Amino acid sequence: MTTTALITGANKGIGFATARLLGARGWTVLVGARDEGRGRDAENDLIARGTDARYVRLDVTDEQSVAEAARWIETEIGRLDVLVNNAGIAGGWAGKPSETSVAALRTVYETNVFGVVAVTNAMLPLLRRAPAGRIVNLSSELGSITETMNPKSPMFAIASLAYPSSKTALNMITAMYAKELSDTPIKVNAANPGYCATDLNRNSGFRSAQEGAEVAVHLATLPADGPTGTFWGYIWTADSGEGGGNGQIAW
Ligand code: NAP
C-alpha cells in the first residue's frame, strides 16, 4: 500500500508545491480543493508529472464537504497517512486591530482555525489506521507571540488582528492535538514556511512556494523518533535577513 497524503488547498501555492514534492516521492496525493475546476487542473498537472493524484472536493469551511471528503477517502483508500492542513486565507491581515470588524475576524477564523479543527476531527479516524500518521498545520511566524513582540524581529512592525491571531490559535490547537495523541504514533506539528511568493501576499514573499513546501514535507515525513507538538520552519530574524535557515520557532 502506498503512503497517502491529503493536502487541503492543494490547487496552488504552497499546497500545490507540497503535493508535487510528496508525489515525487511516489506517494498518492489527495488534492483537496474547494473549486472543482481548479482542483482538477492541479490533479491533471500532477498526473502529468507521474503522480497518483486524486482530486477531492474539500471546502474546509463547509462541514458537509469535510464529511463527504472523509467518507470518500475511507471508501477509496481506507486510511490516511498524512494530513497537511494547508488551506488558509489572509483576510484583512494588514488591517489595524481598531479597524478590524468581528465579521472580518470570523471569516479568517472560519478557514484558518475552525476549518483545521473540522478537517482534523473528520480525518483522525483514518489517520489512526496508518502506521505512522502525521498532521502538519501550516502556521506562520506571524502567529508567534514571541516573534511579533520582539523589537528585533521583522514581525515586530505588524499590528493586525485577524491573520496573526488565527495562526496563534492554530499553534495552540497544534500543541493540544499533539498532547492528546502523544500515546499514538501520530505526530502533530506546526510549520512555518517563511515569507513565500504566493497569491496570499500578491507574490511579495522572498521565498518560493517550493521552499515553503519543503518545511511541510519535512514535518510530513518525520521518523518515528521525530518530535511532536513543535513549531518548526524558516527562521527570519533581523540578522539573518532573507538568508535564514530552518529550525525551531518560538511559540
Ligand atoms: P495561496 O496561494 O493563497 O493558497 C491558499 C490555498 O488555500 C488555495 O488553494 C485556496 O483555494 C485554499 N483555500 C482557501 N480557503 C479555502 C477553503 N475554505 N477550503 C479549501 N481551500 C481553501 O496561499 P499560500 O501562501 O500557498 O498559503 C498556504 C498556507 O501557508 C496558508 O495556511 C498560509 O496561511 C500559510 N502561510 C503562507 C505564507 C506565505 O508567505 N505565503 C507564510 C506563512 C504561512 P482557492 O484557490 O480556491 O482560493
py3Dmol code that shows the C-alpha trace and the ligand (Angstrom):
import py3Dmol

protein = """\
ATOM      1  CA  MET A   1       0.000   0.000   0.000  1.00  0.00           C
ATOM      2  CA  THR A   2       1.424   3.403  -0.910  1.00  0.00           C
ATOM      3  CA  THR A   3       1.622   6.296   1.504  1.00  0.00           C
ATOM      4  CA  THR A   4      -1.337   8.645   1.093  1.00  0.00           C
ATOM      5  CA  ALA A   5      -1.429  12.330   1.933  1.00  0.00           C
ATOM      6  CA  LEU A   6      -4.361  14.726   1.921  1.00  0.00           C
ATOM      7  CA  ILE A   7      -3.415  18.352   1.376  1.00  0.00           C
ATOM      8  CA  THR A   8      -6.095  20.989   1.827  1.00  0.00           C
ATOM      9  CA  GLY A   9      -5.933  23.957  -0.541  1.00  0.00           C
ATOM     10  CA  ALA A  10      -3.674  21.913  -2.813  1.00  0.00           C
ATOM     11  CA  ASN A  11      -4.620  23.598  -6.083  1.00  0.00           C
ATOM     12  CA  LYS A  12      -1.989  26.352  -5.858  1.00  0.00           C
ATOM     13  CA  GLY A  13       0.753  27.982  -3.840  1.00  0.00           C
ATOM     14  CA  ILE A  14       2.471  26.096  -1.016  1.00  0.00           C
ATOM     15  CA  GLY A  15      -0.244  23.405  -1.038  1.00  0.00           C
ATOM     16  CA  PHE A  16       0.337  22.543  -4.690  1.00  0.00           C
ATOM     17  CA  ALA A  17       4.119  22.584  -4.195  1.00  0.00           C
ATOM     18  CA  THR A  18       3.694  20.214  -1.231  1.00  0.00           C
ATOM     19  CA  ALA A  19       1.573  17.899  -3.386  1.00  0.00           C
ATOM     20  CA  ARG A  20       4.248  17.983  -6.077  1.00  0.00           C
ATOM     21  CA  LEU A  21       7.063  17.145  -3.640  1.00  0.00           C
ATOM     22  CA  LEU A  22       5.160  14.327  -1.916  1.00  0.00           C
ATOM     23  CA  GLY A  23       4.033  12.980  -5.314  1.00  0.00           C
ATOM     24  CA  ALA A  24       7.685  12.899  -6.436  1.00  0.00           C
ATOM     25  CA  ARG A  25       8.312  10.509  -3.529  1.00  0.00           C
ATOM     26  CA  GLY A  26       5.845   8.067  -5.055  1.00  0.00           C
ATOM     27  CA  TRP A  27       3.061   8.909  -2.616  1.00  0.00           C
ATOM     28  CA  THR A  28      -0.612   9.002  -3.501  1.00  0.00           C
ATOM     29  CA  VAL A  29      -1.657  12.629  -3.224  1.00  0.00           C
ATOM     30  CA  LEU A  30      -5.225  13.647  -2.467  1.00  0.00           C
ATOM     31  CA  VAL A  31      -5.678  17.132  -3.895  1.00  0.00           C
ATOM     32  CA  GLY A  32      -8.119  18.893  -1.585  1.00  0.00           C
ATOM     33  CA  ALA A  33      -9.648  21.896  -3.324  1.00  0.00           C
ATOM     34  CA  ARG A  34     -12.907  23.771  -2.890  1.00  0.00           C
ATOM     35  CA  ASP A  35     -13.311  24.538  -6.597  1.00  0.00           C
ATOM     36  CA  GLU A  36     -13.639  21.524  -8.881  1.00  0.00           C
ATOM     37  CA  GLY A  37     -12.117  23.227 -11.934  1.00  0.00           C
ATOM     38  CA  ARG A  38      -9.021  24.383 -10.054  1.00  0.00           C
ATOM     39  CA  GLY A  39      -8.770  21.049  -8.251  1.00  0.00           C
ATOM     40  CA  ARG A  40      -8.981  19.023 -11.478  1.00  0.00           C
ATOM     41  CA  ASP A  41      -6.361  21.260 -13.141  1.00  0.00           C
ATOM     42  CA  ALA A  42      -3.961  20.579 -10.250  1.00  0.00           C
ATOM     43  CA  GLU A  43      -4.800  16.856 -10.311  1.00  0.00           C
ATOM     44  CA  ASN A  44      -4.064  16.680 -14.058  1.00  0.00           C
ATOM     45  CA  ASP A  45      -0.830  18.650 -13.661  1.00  0.00           C
ATOM     46  CA  LEU A  46       0.349  16.171 -11.011  1.00  0.00           C
ATOM     47  CA  ILE A  47      -0.739  13.139 -13.046  1.00  0.00           C
ATOM     48  CA  ALA A  48       1.263  14.520 -15.993  1.00  0.00           C
ATOM     49  CA  ARG A  49       4.292  14.505 -13.650  1.00  0.00           C
ATOM     50  CA  GLY A  50       3.702  10.810 -12.932  1.00  0.00           C
ATOM     51  CA  THR A  51       1.957  11.216  -9.564  1.00  0.00           C
ATOM     52  CA  ASP A  52      -1.029   9.170  -8.433  1.00  0.00           C
ATOM     53  CA  ALA A  53      -3.067  12.311  -7.735  1.00  0.00           C
ATOM     54  CA  ARG A  54      -6.784  12.321  -6.949  1.00  0.00           C
ATOM     55  CA  TYR A  55      -8.943  15.398  -6.627  1.00  0.00           C
ATOM     56  CA  VAL A  56     -11.125  15.535  -3.510  1.00  0.00           C
ATOM     57  CA  ARG A  57     -13.715  18.295  -3.235  1.00  0.00           C
ATOM     58  CA  LEU A  58     -12.991  19.939   0.079  1.00  0.00           C
ATOM     59  CA  ASP A  59     -14.107  23.317   1.349  1.00  0.00           C
ATOM     60  CA  VAL A  60     -12.739  23.402   4.883  1.00  0.00           C
ATOM     61  CA  THR A  61     -15.464  25.840   5.986  1.00  0.00           C
ATOM     62  CA  ASP A  62     -18.266  23.521   4.851  1.00  0.00           C
ATOM     63  CA  GLU A  63     -18.851  20.672   7.313  1.00  0.00           C
ATOM     64  CA  GLN A  64     -20.803  18.637   4.777  1.00  0.00           C
ATOM     65  CA  SER A  65     -17.949  18.886   2.287  1.00  0.00           C
ATOM     66  CA  VAL A  66     -15.489  17.834   5.010  1.00  0.00           C
ATOM     67  CA  ALA A  67     -17.631  14.827   5.992  1.00  0.00           C
ATOM     68  CA  GLU A  68     -18.058  13.785   2.354  1.00  0.00           C
ATOM     69  CA  ALA A  69     -14.299  14.024   1.769  1.00  0.00           C
ATOM     70  CA  ALA A  70     -13.640  11.766   4.784  1.00  0.00           C
ATOM     71  CA  ARG A  71     -16.229   9.235   3.550  1.00  0.00           C
ATOM     72  CA  TRP A  72     -14.703   9.290   0.062  1.00  0.00           C
ATOM     73  CA  ILE A  73     -11.190   8.650   1.418  1.00  0.00           C
ATOM     74  CA  GLU A  74     -12.483   5.833   3.609  1.00  0.00           C
ATOM     75  CA  THR A  75     -14.146   4.156   0.615  1.00  0.00           C
ATOM     76  CA  GLU A  76     -11.352   4.754  -1.914  1.00  0.00           C
ATOM     77  CA  ILE A  77      -8.225   4.370   0.232  1.00  0.00           C
ATOM     78  CA  GLY A  78      -9.326   3.104   3.658  1.00  0.00           C
ATOM     79  CA  ARG A  79      -6.791   5.119   5.647  1.00  0.00           C
ATOM     80  CA  LEU A  80      -4.754   8.324   5.642  1.00  0.00           C
ATOM     81  CA  ASP A  81      -1.035   8.558   6.416  1.00  0.00           C
ATOM     82  CA  VAL A  82      -0.576  12.325   6.314  1.00  0.00           C
ATOM     83  CA  LEU A  83      -2.882  15.330   6.645  1.00  0.00           C
ATOM     84  CA  VAL A  84      -1.479  18.700   5.644  1.00  0.00           C
ATOM     85  CA  ASN A  85      -3.819  21.440   6.869  1.00  0.00           C
ATOM     86  CA  ASN A  86      -2.621  23.993   4.355  1.00  0.00           C
ATOM     87  CA  ALA A  87      -5.756  25.895   3.250  1.00  0.00           C
ATOM     88  CA  GLY A  88      -5.595  29.412   4.592  1.00  0.00           C
ATOM     89  CA  ILE A  89      -6.640  32.960   3.838  1.00  0.00           C
ATOM     90  CA  ALA A  90      -5.062  36.279   4.705  1.00  0.00           C
ATOM     91  CA  GLY A  91      -8.298  38.222   5.080  1.00  0.00           C
ATOM     92  CA  GLY A  92      -7.510  41.778   6.029  1.00  0.00           C
ATOM     93  CA  TRP A  93      -4.217  40.829   7.610  1.00  0.00           C
ATOM     94  CA  ALA A  94      -2.836  44.326   7.240  1.00  0.00           C
ATOM     95  CA  GLY A  95      -5.806  45.996   8.949  1.00  0.00           C
ATOM     96  CA  LYS A  96      -5.222  47.665  12.311  1.00  0.00           C
ATOM     97  CA  PRO A  97      -6.840  45.992  15.340  1.00  0.00           C
ATOM     98  CA  SER A  98      -9.054  49.017  15.983  1.00  0.00           C
ATOM     99  CA  GLU A  99     -10.302  48.884  12.392  1.00  0.00           C
ATOM    100  CA  THR A 100     -10.991  45.147  12.291  1.00  0.00           C
ATOM    101  CA  SER A 101     -14.612  44.057  12.418  1.00  0.00           C
ATOM    102  CA  VAL A 102     -15.666  40.921  14.226  1.00  0.00           C
ATOM    103  CA  ALA A 103     -17.139  39.740  10.921  1.00  0.00           C
ATOM    104  CA  ALA A 104     -13.720  40.020   9.236  1.00  0.00           C
ATOM    105  CA  LEU A 105     -12.105  38.166  12.132  1.00  0.00           C
ATOM    106  CA  ARG A 106     -14.770  35.456  11.948  1.00  0.00           C
ATOM    107  CA  THR A 107     -14.202  34.962   8.214  1.00  0.00           C
ATOM    108  CA  VAL A 108     -10.478  34.365   8.696  1.00  0.00           C
ATOM    109  CA  TYR A 109     -11.054  32.069  11.679  1.00  0.00           C
ATOM    110  CA  GLU A 110     -13.597  30.003   9.708  1.00  0.00           C
ATOM    111  CA  THR A 111     -10.822  28.883   7.362  1.00  0.00           C
ATOM    112  CA  ASN A 112      -7.587  29.177   9.358  1.00  0.00           C
ATOM    113  CA  VAL A 113      -8.876  27.892  12.703  1.00  0.00           C
ATOM    114  CA  PHE A 114     -12.299  26.218  12.616  1.00  0.00           C
ATOM    115  CA  GLY A 115     -11.588  24.636   9.216  1.00  0.00           C
ATOM    116  CA  VAL A 116      -8.458  22.965  10.577  1.00  0.00           C
ATOM    117  CA  VAL A 117     -10.368  21.527  13.543  1.00  0.00           C
ATOM    118  CA  ALA A 118     -13.221  20.292  11.330  1.00  0.00           C
ATOM    119  CA  VAL A 119     -10.863  18.581   8.872  1.00  0.00           C
ATOM    120  CA  THR A 120      -8.611  17.148  11.595  1.00  0.00           C
ATOM    121  CA  ASN A 121     -11.503  15.649  13.545  1.00  0.00           C
ATOM    122  CA  ALA A 122     -13.024  14.177  10.389  1.00  0.00           C
ATOM    123  CA  MET A 123      -9.710  12.656   9.252  1.00  0.00           C
ATOM    124  CA  LEU A 124      -8.434  11.397  12.612  1.00  0.00           C
ATOM    125  CA  PRO A 125     -10.194   8.010  12.424  1.00  0.00           C
ATOM    126  CA  LEU A 126      -8.424   7.456   9.076  1.00  0.00           C
ATOM    127  CA  LEU A 127      -5.060   8.696  10.425  1.00  0.00           C
ATOM    128  CA  ARG A 128      -5.340   6.311  13.382  1.00  0.00           C
ATOM    129  CA  ARG A 129      -5.382   3.408  10.900  1.00  0.00           C
ATOM    130  CA  ALA A 130      -1.988   4.458   9.478  1.00  0.00           C
ATOM    131  CA  PRO A 131       1.207   3.019  10.967  1.00  0.00           C
ATOM    132  CA  ALA A 132       2.821   6.462  11.293  1.00  0.00           C
ATOM    133  CA  GLY A 133       0.216   9.214  10.957  1.00  0.00           C
ATOM    134  CA  ARG A 134       1.445  12.793  10.588  1.00  0.00           C
ATOM    135  CA  ILE A 135      -0.507  16.046  10.805  1.00  0.00           C
ATOM    136  CA  VAL A 136       1.123  19.248   9.565  1.00  0.00           C
ATOM    137  CA  ASN A 137      -0.578  22.570  10.238  1.00  0.00           C
ATOM    138  CA  LEU A 138       0.560  25.485   8.068  1.00  0.00           C
ATOM    139  CA  SER A 139       1.095  28.248  10.569  1.00  0.00           C
ATOM    140  CA  SER A 140       3.143  31.442  10.303  1.00  0.00           C
ATOM    141  CA  GLU A 141       5.799  33.319  12.228  1.00  0.00           C
ATOM    142  CA  LEU A 142       3.104  35.999  12.467  1.00  0.00           C
ATOM    143  CA  GLY A 143       1.341  33.631  14.865  1.00  0.00           C
ATOM    144  CA  SER A 144       4.326  33.620  17.209  1.00  0.00           C
ATOM    145  CA  ILE A 145       3.708  35.996  20.122  1.00  0.00           C
ATOM    146  CA  THR A 146       7.428  35.790  20.921  1.00  0.00           C
ATOM    147  CA  GLU A 147       8.396  36.978  17.430  1.00  0.00           C
ATOM    148  CA  THR A 148       5.690  39.624  16.979  1.00  0.00           C
ATOM    149  CA  MET A 149       6.653  41.184  20.359  1.00  0.00           C
ATOM    150  CA  ASN A 150      10.405  41.038  19.720  1.00  0.00           C
ATOM    151  CA  PRO A 151      11.624  44.518  18.644  1.00  0.00           C
ATOM    152  CA  LYS A 152      14.495  42.846  16.773  1.00  0.00           C
ATOM    153  CA  SER A 153      12.153  40.685  14.690  1.00  0.00           C
ATOM    154  CA  PRO A 154      10.896  41.723  11.215  1.00  0.00           C
ATOM    155  CA  MET A 155       7.458  40.696  12.567  1.00  0.00           C
ATOM    156  CA  PHE A 156       7.514  43.498  15.165  1.00  0.00           C
ATOM    157  CA  ALA A 157       6.274  46.061  12.625  1.00  0.00           C
ATOM    158  CA  ILE A 158       2.984  44.178  12.155  1.00  0.00           C
ATOM    159  CA  ALA A 159      -0.002  45.209  14.280  1.00  0.00           C
ATOM    160  CA  SER A 160      -3.082  43.485  12.938  1.00  0.00           C
ATOM    161  CA  LEU A 161      -5.622  41.071  14.337  1.00  0.00           C
ATOM    162  CA  ALA A 162      -7.164  38.544  12.031  1.00  0.00           C
ATOM    163  CA  TYR A 163      -4.379  36.597  10.352  1.00  0.00           C
ATOM    164  CA  PRO A 164      -1.746  36.686  13.146  1.00  0.00           C
ATOM    165  CA  SER A 165      -4.195  35.726  15.891  1.00  0.00           C
ATOM    166  CA  SER A 166      -5.685  32.949  13.740  1.00  0.00           C
ATOM    167  CA  LYS A 167      -2.222  31.413  13.460  1.00  0.00           C
ATOM    168  CA  THR A 168      -1.604  31.855  17.198  1.00  0.00           C
ATOM    169  CA  ALA A 169      -4.827  29.907  17.798  1.00  0.00           C
ATOM    170  CA  LEU A 170      -3.646  27.307  15.293  1.00  0.00           C
ATOM    171  CA  ASN A 171      -0.378  26.958  17.201  1.00  0.00           C
ATOM    172  CA  MET A 172      -2.223  26.168  20.433  1.00  0.00           C
ATOM    173  CA  ILE A 173      -4.524  23.790  18.543  1.00  0.00           C
ATOM    174  CA  THR A 174      -1.415  22.009  17.239  1.00  0.00           C
ATOM    175  CA  ALA A 175       0.003  21.683  20.762  1.00  0.00           C
ATOM    176  CA  MET A 176      -3.279  20.350  22.173  1.00  0.00           C
ATOM    177  CA  TYR A 177      -3.743  17.688  19.475  1.00  0.00           C
ATOM    178  CA  ALA A 178      -0.106  16.667  19.959  1.00  0.00           C
ATOM    179  CA  LYS A 179      -0.759  16.145  23.670  1.00  0.00           C
ATOM    180  CA  GLU A 180      -3.979  14.185  23.113  1.00  0.00           C
ATOM    181  CA  LEU A 181      -2.263  11.952  20.544  1.00  0.00           C
ATOM    182  CA  SER A 182       1.044  11.563  22.378  1.00  0.00           C
ATOM    183  CA  ASP A 183       0.366   7.889  23.142  1.00  0.00           C
ATOM    184  CA  THR A 184      -0.284   7.115  19.456  1.00  0.00           C
ATOM    185  CA  PRO A 185       2.171   7.062  16.517  1.00  0.00           C
ATOM    186  CA  ILE A 186       0.557  10.271  15.196  1.00  0.00           C
ATOM    187  CA  LYS A 187       2.751  13.373  15.288  1.00  0.00           C
ATOM    188  CA  VAL A 188       1.227  16.844  15.080  1.00  0.00           C
ATOM    189  CA  ASN A 189       3.419  19.830  14.253  1.00  0.00           C
ATOM    190  CA  ALA A 190       3.047  23.412  13.078  1.00  0.00           C
ATOM    191  CA  ALA A 191       5.019  24.535  10.011  1.00  0.00           C
ATOM    192  CA  ASN A 192       6.389  27.974   9.310  1.00  0.00           C
ATOM    193  CA  PRO A 193       7.010  28.097   5.547  1.00  0.00           C
ATOM    194  CA  GLY A 194       8.517  31.572   5.700  1.00  0.00           C
ATOM    195  CA  TYR A 195       7.533  34.513   3.553  1.00  0.00           C
ATOM    196  CA  CYS A 196       6.817  32.817   0.200  1.00  0.00           C
ATOM    197  CA  ALA A 197       5.692  34.433  -3.039  1.00  0.00           C
ATOM    198  CA  THR A 198       2.086  33.247  -3.495  1.00  0.00           C
ATOM    199  CA  ASP A 199      -1.317  34.751  -4.181  1.00  0.00           C
ATOM    200  CA  LEU A 200      -1.791  35.085  -0.393  1.00  0.00           C
ATOM    201  CA  ASN A 201       0.595  38.055  -0.346  1.00  0.00           C
ATOM    202  CA  ARG A 202       0.334  39.125  -4.006  1.00  0.00           C
ATOM    203  CA  ASN A 203       3.584  37.276  -4.651  1.00  0.00           C
ATOM    204  CA  SER A 204       5.605  39.635  -2.467  1.00  0.00           C
ATOM    205  CA  GLY A 205       7.426  36.915  -0.489  1.00  0.00           C
ATOM    206  CA  PHE A 206      11.174  36.413  -0.864  1.00  0.00           C
ATOM    207  CA  ARG A 207      10.962  32.619  -0.717  1.00  0.00           C
ATOM    208  CA  SER A 208       9.477  30.279  -3.300  1.00  0.00           C
ATOM    209  CA  ALA A 209       6.358  28.174  -2.717  1.00  0.00           C
ATOM    210  CA  GLN A 210       8.620  25.139  -3.049  1.00  0.00           C
ATOM    211  CA  GLU A 211      10.904  26.337  -0.247  1.00  0.00           C
ATOM    212  CA  GLY A 212       7.817  26.773   1.938  1.00  0.00           C
ATOM    213  CA  ALA A 213       6.557  23.334   0.929  1.00  0.00           C
ATOM    214  CA  GLU A 214       9.880  21.752   1.905  1.00  0.00           C
ATOM    215  CA  VAL A 215       9.118  22.738   5.511  1.00  0.00           C
ATOM    216  CA  ALA A 216       5.755  20.952   5.350  1.00  0.00           C
ATOM    217  CA  VAL A 217       7.354  17.906   3.703  1.00  0.00           C
ATOM    218  CA  HIS A 218       9.980  17.714   6.455  1.00  0.00           C
ATOM    219  CA  LEU A 219       7.247  17.523   9.101  1.00  0.00           C
ATOM    220  CA  ALA A 220       5.109  15.151   6.984  1.00  0.00           C
ATOM    221  CA  THR A 221       7.976  12.679   6.744  1.00  0.00           C
ATOM    222  CA  LEU A 222       9.296  12.759  10.323  1.00  0.00           C
ATOM    223  CA  PRO A 223      10.720   9.445  11.538  1.00  0.00           C
ATOM    224  CA  ALA A 224       9.204   7.550  14.483  1.00  0.00           C
ATOM    225  CA  ASP A 225      11.595   9.260  16.917  1.00  0.00           C
ATOM    226  CA  GLY A 226      10.859  12.715  15.472  1.00  0.00           C
ATOM    227  CA  PRO A 227       9.231  15.488  17.501  1.00  0.00           C
ATOM    228  CA  THR A 228       5.553  16.201  18.053  1.00  0.00           C
ATOM    229  CA  GLY A 229       3.955  19.404  19.321  1.00  0.00           C
ATOM    230  CA  THR A 230       6.608  21.684  17.844  1.00  0.00           C
ATOM    231  CA  PHE A 231       6.653  24.813  15.684  1.00  0.00           C
ATOM    232  CA  TRP A 232       9.324  24.369  13.038  1.00  0.00           C
ATOM    233  CA  GLY A 233      10.376  26.084   9.851  1.00  0.00           C
ATOM    234  CA  TYR A 234      12.030  29.154   8.389  1.00  0.00           C
ATOM    235  CA  ILE A 235      13.757  31.407  10.888  1.00  0.00           C
ATOM    236  CA  TRP A 236      13.601  35.047   9.812  1.00  0.00           C
ATOM    237  CA  THR A 237      15.439  37.475  12.046  1.00  0.00           C
ATOM    238  CA  ALA A 238      16.783  40.973  11.534  1.00  0.00           C
ATOM    239  CA  ASP A 239      20.275  39.459  11.495  1.00  0.00           C
ATOM    240  CA  SER A 240      19.539  36.576   9.111  1.00  0.00           C
ATOM    241  CA  GLY A 241      17.593  38.787   6.716  1.00  0.00           C
ATOM    242  CA  GLU A 242      16.425  36.711   3.787  1.00  0.00           C
ATOM    243  CA  GLY A 243      19.189  34.153   4.246  1.00  0.00           C
ATOM    244  CA  GLY A 244      17.919  32.276   7.293  1.00  0.00           C
ATOM    245  CA  GLY A 245      17.675  28.517   7.633  1.00  0.00           C
ATOM    246  CA  ASN A 246      15.095  26.163   9.089  1.00  0.00           C
ATOM    247  CA  GLY A 247      14.785  25.356  12.770  1.00  0.00           C
ATOM    248  CA  GLN A 248      12.604  25.521  15.845  1.00  0.00           C
ATOM    249  CA  ILE A 249      10.393  28.636  16.079  1.00  0.00           C
ATOM    250  CA  ALA A 250       9.404  30.122  19.421  1.00  0.00           C
ATOM    251  CA  TRP A 251       5.657  29.884  20.021  1.00  0.00           C
TER     252      TRP A 251
END
"""
ligand_1 = """\
48
NAP
P -2.439 30.706 -1.557
O -1.518 30.605 -2.715
O -3.395 31.832 -1.470
O -3.217 29.313 -1.432
C -4.203 29.129 -0.466
C -4.939 27.842 -0.775
O -5.961 27.663 0.232
C -5.660 27.877 -2.130
O -5.608 26.601 -2.710
C -7.091 28.206 -1.728
O -8.054 27.755 -2.659
C -7.176 27.402 -0.448
N -8.349 27.747 0.357
C -8.697 28.950 0.861
N -9.873 28.852 1.509
C -10.244 27.538 1.419
C -11.349 26.794 1.891
N -12.358 27.368 2.578
N -11.406 25.463 1.627
C -10.427 24.875 0.930
N -9.371 25.520 0.432
C -9.287 26.845 0.688
O -1.623 30.776 -0.178
P -0.271 30.074 0.315
O 0.688 31.143 0.551
O 0.077 28.920 -0.530
O -0.759 29.595 1.766
C -0.825 28.240 2.177
C -0.742 28.207 3.692
O 0.532 28.690 4.115
C -1.774 29.090 4.386
O -2.286 28.430 5.532
C -0.977 30.318 4.792
O -1.531 30.991 5.895
C 0.359 29.684 5.099
N 1.486 30.623 5.074
C 1.830 31.247 3.925
C 2.901 32.130 3.933
C 3.353 32.853 2.699
O 4.258 33.700 2.796
N 2.803 32.574 1.525
C 3.610 32.379 5.109
C 3.234 31.723 6.255
C 2.167 30.844 6.228
P -8.657 28.730 -3.828
O -7.668 28.712 -4.947
O -9.948 28.076 -4.144
O -8.805 30.103 -3.213
"""
view = py3Dmol.view(width=600, height=400)
view.addModel(protein, "pdb")
view.setStyle({"model": 0}, {"cartoon": {"style": "trace"}})
view.addModel(ligand_1, "xyz")
view.setStyle({"model": 1}, {"stick": {}})
view.zoomTo()
view.show()
